[in-house]
Amino acid sequence: MKLHDTLRSGNAWKVRLMAGLLGVPLERHTRSIDRGDLRRPDFLAIAPLAQVPVLELDDGHCIAESMAILHFLAQGSPWWPAEPLAQARVLTWLSFEQERHMKPLAKLRLHLALHRDRDPASPEFRTYRHEALAALALLEARLERQGPDGWVATDTHPSIADVALYPYTRLAPMGGIELQGFAAIRAWLARIEDLHGYQALFPAHPEKTFSTSETP
Ligand SMILES: N[C@@H](CCC(=O)N[C@@H](CS)C(=O)NCC(=O)O)C(=O)O
C-alpha cells in the first residue's frame, strides 16, 4: 500500500502511526503543498478532496480522509472494536477530532509556527486558541474519567480514536498551546509513545517533531 502525504501533515501522521502500530508496511509518496503538488491532475485523479492523506491500495483503489483510512486499516484488529456500542463511542471521538479538535490546533501550528504569517493576537487566532483549549479541556476530562488504564473511547485496548487524536494533541505546543496543565493528556501521550510500533513524525529524527525547518 502507498500513502500519499506531505512531510509534516498531522493527518497523514495518524495513518503512519496506525500502520506502524498494526505492523503494516506503507510506502510513502511525499508531496509538497508549496510546490503545488496537491493541485496537479495526477493527484486530483486519486484525491477527490484535493488533500492528503490518501491511501492507495495495491489494486489501485484509493481512500481519502484520515478517519476513513484508519477505519479501513483497523478492520479485524482490536483498534476497531467489534461491539456496536464500542464502535459508536469510537465514532463519537472521531467526530470530536474532526469537528472541534483538529482544525484549531492545526491552524495554530501551521500559521504561528510553520508559516509564521498570522498575528496570534488577531481575533481569528484568539478564537482558534480558545477553541483549541476548549477541545483539550474536553479531552482531559474524558481521559481523567477513563482512568490511568483507559483510553479515549475504550476501556482496555486503545482504538483508532486514540490514533486520530494523538498527532494534533502532541503538536499543540507548536501553536502556543502548552500541555503542562493537562496531566491526563500528558500521561496518555506517553502511553501511546510506549506502544510497540509507535511512529515518530520524522521516523529518522524523533527529536525533531517540533522542528520548523523545511527539512527534518
Ligand atoms: N479531514 C481531513 C483533513 C485533511 C487535511 O487537512 N490535509 C491537509 C494536510 S494535514 C492538506 O492536505 N492541506 C492542503 C490543502 O488543503 O490544500 C482528514 O482528516 O484527512
The ligand as an SDF file (V2000), in Angstrom:
LIG
                    3D

 20 19  0  0  0  0  0  0  0  0999 V2000
  -10.3900   15.9720    7.1810 N   0  0  0  0  0  0  0  0  0  0  0  0
   -9.1490   15.6460    6.5260 C   0  0  0  0  0  0  0  0  0  0  0  0
   -8.2200   16.8570    6.6080 C   0  0  0  0  0  0  0  0  0  0  0  0
   -7.0070   16.6650    5.7200 C   0  0  0  0  0  0  0  0  0  0  0  0
   -6.1240   17.8980    5.6940 C   0  0  0  0  0  0  0  0  0  0  0  0
   -6.4210   18.9450    6.2830 O   0  0  0  0  0  0  0  0  0  0  0  0
   -4.9760   17.7560    4.9950 N   0  0  0  0  0  0  0  0  0  0  0  0
   -4.0500   18.8390    4.8840 C   0  0  0  0  0  0  0  0  0  0  0  0
   -2.6570   18.4100    5.3560 C   0  0  0  0  0  0  0  0  0  0  0  0
   -2.6560   17.9760    7.0730 S   0  0  0  0  0  0  0  0  0  0  0  0
   -3.9130   19.2410    3.4280 C   0  0  0  0  0  0  0  0  0  0  0  0
   -3.9250   18.4120    2.5320 O   0  0  0  0  0  0  0  0  0  0  0  0
   -3.7670   20.5490    3.1840 N   0  0  0  0  0  0  0  0  0  0  0  0
   -3.5480   21.0930    1.8900 C   0  0  0  0  0  0  0  0  0  0  0  0
   -4.7640   21.7470    1.3120 C   0  0  0  0  0  0  0  0  0  0  0  0
   -5.8390   21.7120    1.9290 O   0  0  0  0  0  0  0  0  0  0  0  0
   -4.6040   22.3310    0.2390 O   0  0  0  0  0  0  0  0  0  0  0  0
   -8.5090   14.4020    7.1520 C   0  0  0  0  0  0  0  0  0  0  0  0
   -8.7860   14.1220    8.3290 O   0  0  0  0  0  0  0  0  0  0  0  0
   -7.7720   13.6790    6.4610 O   0  0  0  0  0  0  0  0  0  0  0  0
  1  2  1  0
  2  3  1  0
  2 18  1  0
  3  4  1  0
  4  5  1  0
  5  6  2  0
  5  7  1  0
  7  8  1  0
  8  9  1  0
  8 11  1  0
  9 10  1  0
 11 12  2  0
 11 13  1  0
 13 14  1  0
 14 15  1  0
 15 16  2  0
 15 17  1  0
 18 19  2  0
 18 20  1  0
M  END
$$$$
